[in-house]
Amino acid sequence: MFDIGGGEIIFIVFAILLLFGPKKIPEFAKMVKKGMSEVKKAQGVFQEHIIDIKEEINKPIKEVVEKVQQAEPVEKKMNYKPTDSYSEYEKKKAEVFNKEAKSNTSNSEIKNDGDNNA
């Protein structure tokens, strides 16, 4: 992790002994341990927040992707051919949308009639 060899560790231990003395080393070790545990807790909380934000962002994207994948392309419904001119394309597209609008209104009328009969 830190790429430290044996010689460096001995030097660090010797420096700590000189700076703090043998009586203060256990207190120093406790402070370091407490600080490291607080850093790990903060890191865990931060990661949880990042995961929550990621899920919050991805949820609407997944919903849109699912709807797009479930939708049938208009070109497939209108038997569009790449050789058709743009005006032919627009005419076929309008026909498809008109058929869909009529079927949606007739479906809603059927539902309304069913509600009235109940």
C-alpha positions, 0 to 999 in steps of 0.5 A: 500500500505505502511501498515501505521497506524494513529499513524505513519502518525501523527508521520511523519507529526510532524517530517516534521513540525519540520524539515521544519517548517510550511512555507516550508511545501507547497514547500516540498509538491509541490516538492514531488508531482512533483517527484511522477508525474515524477516517474509515467511518467517514469514508464509508458514509461518503461511499454510501452517499455516492452510491445513493446519488448514483442510484438516484441518477440512474433510476430515471435513465433506466425507466426511459431506456426500458420504455424506449426498448418496449416501444415499437418504432414508427418506421416499423409500423408504417412499413417505411422503406429507405427508398421512400421520399421524405413526403411519402415518409411524412404521409405514412407517419401521419397515417400511423399516428392517426390510426393510433389516435383513433384506436386510443379514443375507441379504447377509452370509449370502451372503458367509459361504456364499461364504467357506465354499465357497472 
